[in-house]
């Protein structure tokens, strides 16, 4: 179980449809409660019709095992996809990701 602390709603894989990235975790609860650190981040791939499909972190290339506090999309002109992700963490490094182009499964 893990809380979500930040969202990014943007076309992250270059297919023209907005996707949703969620990152979180919380290492600070009381010791009797334990940490909420079950999240690795989750990319939900948009289908252009309002539907979202989860993409495994190993497939998306986005893995945030730390205590993520914020996330933002950054445009990098001349690259494909043109969007990169910056994730800030509590007591951890700033992370930079270039999401992989995720192809939809055939229907």
Z-matrix of the N, CA and C atoms (Angstrom, degrees):
N
C 1 1.446
C 2 1.524 1 108.19
N 3 1.332 2 115.42 1 137.39
C 4 1.461 3 119.74 2 179.10
C 5 1.523 4 109.96 3 -152.78
N 6 1.335 5 117.37 4 139.94
C 7 1.462 6 119.77 5 173.93
C 8 1.520 7 110.05 6 -75.29
N 9 1.314 8 115.71 7 158.91
C 10 1.463 9 121.38 8 172.61
C 11 1.521 10 106.78 9 -102.25
N 12 1.337 11 116.23 10 124.22
C 13 1.460 12 121.69 11 -178.13
C 14 1.519 13 113.38 12 -104.07
N 15 1.336 14 117.71 13 -17.32
C 16 1.466 15 119.97 14 -177.95
C 17 1.523 16 110.33 15 -152.66
N 18 1.321 17 114.91 16 146.26
C 19 1.460 18 122.95 17 177.75
C 20 1.528 19 109.25 18 -126.93
N 21 1.324 20 115.38 19 148.46
C 22 1.466 21 121.61 20 168.72
C 23 1.519 22 106.51 21 -130.20
N 24 1.341 23 116.78 22 123.37
C 25 1.467 24 123.06 23 178.34
C 26 1.519 25 107.11 24 -112.29
N 27 1.321 26 117.03 25 103.80
C 28 1.468 27 121.33 26 -174.12
C 29 1.530 28 107.50 27 -166.97
N 30 1.329 29 116.79 28 157.05
C 31 1.471 30 120.25 29 171.21
C 32 1.528 31 107.39 30 -70.19
N 33 1.316 32 116.59 31 102.95
C 34 1.463 33 121.02 32 -175.36
C 35 1.518 34 113.68 33 -95.26
N 36 1.325 35 117.47 34 -18.67
C 37 1.465 36 119.06 35 -175.97
C 38 1.522 37 113.60 36 -112.76
N 39 1.336 38 117.60 37 6.91
C 40 1.458 39 120.69 38 173.51
C 41 1.504 40 116.13 39 78.16
N 42 1.358 41 118.28 40 17.13
C 43 1.460 42 119.42 41 -178.97
C 44 1.524 43 112.90 42 -95.45
N 45 1.347 44 117.60 43 1.68
C 46 1.458 45 121.19 44 178.62
C 47 1.515 46 114.44 45 89.38
N 48 1.334 47 118.79 46 -2.91
C 49 1.461 48 122.62 47 179.56
C 50 1.523 49 109.64 48 -113.81
N 51 1.348 50 118.09 49 136.67
C 52 1.465 51 119.23 50 179.14
C 53 1.526 52 111.68 51 -65.39
N 54 1.315 53 115.02 52 142.09
C 55 1.459 54 123.64 53 177.41
C 56 1.527 55 107.27 54 -117.98
N 57 1.331 56 116.47 55 165.77
C 58 1.456 57 121.32 56 179.32
C 59 1.522 58 108.94 57 -123.91
N 60 1.333 59 116.49 58 123.85
C 61 1.463 60 121.91 59 175.10
C 62 1.516 61 108.01 60 -108.32
N 63 1.339 62 116.54 61 132.36
C 64 1.461 63 123.26 62 178.73
C 65 1.520 64 108.39 63 -122.62
N 66 1.349 65 117.58 64 130.93
C 67 1.465 66 122.20 65 175.92
C 68 1.519 67 108.82 66 -134.36
N 69 1.332 68 116.91 67 153.81
C 70 1.454 69 119.18 68 -178.32
C 71 1.517 70 113.88 69 -171.06
N 72 1.329 71 116.54 70 -135.08
C 73 1.462 72 130.04 71 -173.32
C 74 1.519 73 109.13 72 94.90
N 75 1.325 74 115.70 73 155.04
C 76 1.461 75 122.09 74 178.44
C 77 1.518 76 107.66 75 -148.01
N 78 1.328 77 116.02 76 113.38
C 79 1.459 78 121.22 77 -177.66
C 80 1.527 79 112.13 78 -95.85
N 81 1.340 80 118.85 79 3.94
C 82 1.448 81 121.04 80 -170.02
C 83 1.513 82 119.60 81 -102.30
N 84 1.340 83 121.91 82 1.06
C 85 1.466 84 118.70 83 -179.22
C 86 1.537 85 111.73 84 -62.54
N 87 1.309 86 115.00 85 166.78
C 88 1.459 87 120.91 86 176.38
C 89 1.522 88 110.62 87 -55.78
N 90 1.334 89 118.09 88 147.11
C 91 1.469 90 120.71 89 -178.11
C 92 1.530 91 113.24 90 -55.32
N 93 1.321 92 117.66 91 -33.55
C 94 1.472 93 119.35 92 -179.79
C 95 1.524 94 112.11 93 -68.41
N 96 1.343 95 116.69 94 -24.28
C 97 1.467 96 121.11 95 179.37
C 98 1.525 97 110.99 96 -84.06
N 99 1.319 98 116.29 97 -39.68
C 100 1.462 99 120.46 98 -176.48
C 101 1.509 100 111.22 99 90.60
N 102 1.327 101 115.17 100 165.95
C 103 1.465 102 121.04 101 -178.56
C 104 1.523 103 110.82 102 -79.08
N 105 1.323 104 114.99 103 150.09
C 106 1.463 105 121.56 104 172.25
C 107 1.523 106 106.16 105 -103.46
N 108 1.325 107 115.95 106 85.42
C 109 1.468 108 120.20 107 -170.68
C 110 1.516 109 113.39 108 -129.99
N 111 1.320 110 116.75 109 32.62
C 112 1.459 111 120.17 110 -177.80
C 113 1.518 112 114.41 111 -86.34
N 114 1.333 113 118.65 112 -0.24
C 115 1.454 114 120.58 113 -176.03
C 116 1.515 115 113.71 114 -95.82
N 117 1.312 116 115.88 115 147.03
C 118 1.464 117 123.23 116 173.10
C 119 1.527 118 110.84 117 -117.80
N 120 1.333 119 116.07 118 5.75
C 121 1.455 120 120.30 119 -170.37
C 122 1.518 121 108.00 120 90.61
N 123 1.309 122 116.58 121 151.03
C 124 1.459 123 120.07 122 -178.96
C 125 1.517 124 109.66 123 -144.00
N 126 1.313 125 115.82 124 127.26
C 127 1.456 126 122.51 125 172.24
C 128 1.517 127 107.91 126 -97.72
N 129 1.332 128 115.77 127 126.98
C 130 1.457 129 121.89 128 174.40
C 131 1.521 130 106.70 129 -109.93
N 132 1.320 131 116.19 130 114.40
C 133 1.461 132 122.83 131 -174.79
C 134 1.519 133 110.04 132 -81.80
N 135 1.346 134 115.77 133 124.46
C 136 1.457 135 121.03 134 178.34
C 137 1.510 136 111.74 135 -79.58
N 138 1.352 137 115.43 136 143.65
C 139 1.465 138 119.69 137 -179.41
C 140 1.526 139 112.95 138 -102.02
N 141 1.339 140 118.00 139 0.70
C 142 1.458 141 121.01 140 -179.86
C 143 1.512 142 113.44 141 85.93
N 144 1.336 143 117.74 142 -2.88
C 145 1.466 144 122.23 143 -179.88
C 146 1.524 145 110.87 144 -124.24
N 147 1.339 146 117.83 145 17.28
C 148 1.454 147 121.88 146 179.79
C 149 1.512 148 114.52 147 94.34
N 150 1.333 149 117.75 148 -5.85
C 151 1.458 150 121.21 149 179.53
C 152 1.520 151 111.48 150 -90.53
N 153 1.324 152 115.80 151 150.49
C 154 1.462 153 122.53 152 177.98
C 155 1.520 154 109.14 153 -129.82
N 156 1.327 155 116.59 154 135.98
C 157 1.458 156 123.08 155 179.42
C 158 1.520 157 109.26 156 -120.16
N 159 1.350 158 117.94 157 127.12
C 160 1.469 159 119.01 158 179.26
C 161 1.522 160 111.67 159 -66.29
N 162 1.326 161 115.66 160 142.00
C 163 1.459 162 122.90 161 177.69
C 164 1.531 163 107.31 162 -119.74
N 165 1.307 164 117.40 163 126.29
C 166 1.464 165 121.33 164 -178.75
C 167 1.527 166 110.39 165 -59.87
N 168 1.343 167 117.74 166 143.35
C 169 1.462 168 120.11 167 179.06
C 170 1.533 169 113.66 168 -54.20
N 171 1.314 170 117.75 169 -36.70
C 172 1.465 171 120.40 170 179.28
C 173 1.526 172 111.43 171 -64.08
N 174 1.333 173 117.30 172 -31.46
C 175 1.463 174 120.92 173 179.56
C 176 1.528 175 111.95 174 -82.30
N 177 1.337 176 116.94 175 -38.38
C 178 1.469 177 120.09 176 -177.68
C 179 1.522 178 112.31 177 -77.87
N 180 1.339 179 116.39 178 -25.32
C 181 1.458 180 120.39 179 -176.69
C 182 1.517 181 112.95 180 84.64
N 183 1.328 182 117.64 181 5.12
C 184 1.464 183 121.99 182 -179.95
C 185 1.524 184 108.50 183 -108.67
N 186 1.329 185 116.43 184 111.35
C 187 1.460 186 122.46 185 178.70
C 188 1.525 187 108.11 186 -130.83
N 189 1.329 188 116.03 187 115.51
C 190 1.465 189 122.03 188 -179.83
C 191 1.527 190 107.08 189 -124.56
N 192 1.323 191 116.70 190 92.88
C 193 1.466 192 121.41 191 -177.63
C 194 1.520 193 112.10 192 -87.57
N 195 1.329 194 118.57 193 -14.93
C 196 1.456 195 122.15 194 -178.91
C 197 1.511 196 112.51 195 -82.15
N 198 1.326 197 115.49 196 -168.32
C 199 1.455 198 122.63 197 -178.37
C 200 1.530 199 109.48 198 -90.69
N 201 1.337 200 115.65 199 83.71
C 202 1.464 201 121.40 200 -176.89
C 203 1.519 202 110.32 201 -68.02
N 204 1.331 203 116.19 202 136.28
C 205 1.464 204 121.64 203 -179.40
C 206 1.515 205 112.79 204 -116.45
N 207 1.318 206 117.86 205 -26.02
C 208 1.458 207 120.64 206 -179.39
C 209 1.511 208 110.20 207 -156.59
N 210 1.323 209 116.00 208 157.71
C 211 1.462 210 121.50 209 177.99
C 212 1.519 211 108.65 210 -148.84
N 213 1.315 212 115.85 211 146.13
C 214 1.463 213 121.08 212 179.09
C 215 1.518 214 109.62 213 -146.80
N 216 1.318 215 115.30 214 149.30
C 217 1.456 216 121.48 215 174.21
C 218 1.518 217 108.39 216 -91.57
N 219 1.322 218 115.73 217 141.58
C 220 1.469 219 122.57 218 -179.43
C 221 1.519 220 107.54 219 -129.77
N 222 1.341 221 117.14 220 129.10
C 223 1.468 222 120.59 221 177.38
C 224 1.520 223 110.00 222 -82.85
N 225 1.339 224 115.76 223 135.62
C 226 1.453 225 122.59 224 175.40
C 227 1.530 226 106.42 225 -124.09
N 228 1.336 227 117.43 226 95.54
C 229 1.461 228 120.77 227 -176.22
C 230 1.530 229 111.70 228 -58.14
N 231 1.311 230 115.08 229 146.07
C 232 1.455 231 121.18 230 175.96
C 233 1.514 232 114.38 231 82.55
N 234 1.335 233 117.91 232 7.41
C 235 1.465 234 120.74 233 177.82
C 236 1.517 235 109.40 234 -119.26
N 237 1.315 236 116.75 235 163.41
C 238 1.452 237 121.36 236 179.11
C 239 1.525 238 109.70 237 -134.03
N 240 1.334 239 119.47 238 120.34
C 241 1.454 240 124.58 239 -7.51
C 242 1.528 241 110.70 240 -69.24
N 243 1.321 242 116.31 241 159.05
C 244 1.464 243 121.52 242 -174.05
C 245 1.525 244 113.09 243 -79.56
N 246 1.328 245 117.66 244 -7.79
C 247 1.453 246 121.47 245 -175.88
C 248 1.522 247 111.17 246 -102.26
N 249 1.317 248 115.39 247 134.81
C 250 1.464 249 122.47 248 172.06
C 251 1.529 250 107.00 249 -119.38
N 252 1.317 251 116.07 250 165.30
C 253 1.458 252 121.89 251 -178.28
C 254 1.521 253 108.91 252 -121.19
N 255 1.338 254 115.92 253 135.51
C 256 1.459 255 122.64 254 173.00
C 257 1.526 256 106.48 255 -114.87
N 258 1.352 257 116.80 256 128.72
C 259 1.462 258 122.36 257 -179.92
C 260 1.524 259 108.42 258 -122.54
N 261 1.336 260 116.27 259 128.95
C 262 1.459 261 120.49 260 174.75
C 263 1.523 262 108.79 261 -99.30
N 264 1.337 263 115.41 262 147.79
C 265 1.458 264 121.82 263 -178.89
C 266 1.526 265 110.03 264 -129.00
N 267 1.330 266 116.41 265 150.30
C 268 1.457 267 121.28 266 172.83
C 269 1.528 268 107.24 267 -74.34
N 270 1.310 269 116.64 268 127.37
C 271 1.475 270 121.73 269 177.78
C 272 1.518 271 112.97 270 55.35
N 273 1.317 272 116.90 271 34.36
C 274 1.456 273 120.50 272 179.33
C 275 1.512 274 110.28 273 -149.02
N 276 1.321 275 116.41 274 173.44
C 277 1.466 276 120.02 275 -178.77
C 278 1.523 277 112.33 276 -72.26
N 279 1.313 278 115.50 277 157.94
C 280 1.460 279 121.14 278 169.69
C 281 1.529 280 106.58 279 -75.49
N 282 1.328 281 116.30 280 133.23
C 283 1.467 282 121.47 281 -177.27
C 284 1.527 283 109.71 282 -106.39
N 285 1.330 284 115.94 283 146.45
C 286 1.459 285 123.24 284 -179.75
C 287 1.520 286 107.85 285 -129.07
N 288 1.324 287 117.22 286 126.24
C 289 1.462 288 121.46 287 -177.73
C 290 1.517 289 110.45 288 -126.69
N 291 1.305 290 115.99 289 143.36
C 292 1.466 291 123.84 290 167.73
C 293 1.519 292 105.71 291 -111.46
N 294 1.340 293 118.45 292 100.64
C 295 1.462 294 120.26 293 -178.54
C 296 1.524 295 111.49 294 -57.68
N 297 1.301 296 115.04 295 143.18
C 298 1.469 297 120.71 296 176.55
C 299 1.521 298 109.44 297 -76.90
N 300 1.309 299 116.24 298 152.79
C 301 1.464 300 120.44 299 174.64
C 302 1.512 301 106.76 300 -74.82
N 303 1.332 302 116.23 301 117.47
C 304 1.454 303 123.10 302 -176.89
C 305 1.530 304 107.66 303 -102.25
N 306 1.276 305 116.95 304 119.26
C 307 1.469 306 121.31 305 179.27
C 308 1.531 307 109.91 306 -87.79
N 309 1.307 308 116.61 307 140.19
C 310 1.462 309 120.50 308 177.08
C 311 1.514 310 109.85 309 -70.42
N 312 1.331 311 114.53 310 147.34
C 313 1.461 312 119.92 311 175.78
C 314 1.529 313 108.53 312 -69.35
N 315 1.334 314 117.62 313 145.07
C 316 1.462 315 119.50 314 179.19
C 317 1.529 316 110.74 315 -62.17
N 318 1.318 317 116.40 316 145.30
C 319 1.479 318 120.49 317 179.58
C 320 1.498 319 110.39 318 -98.20
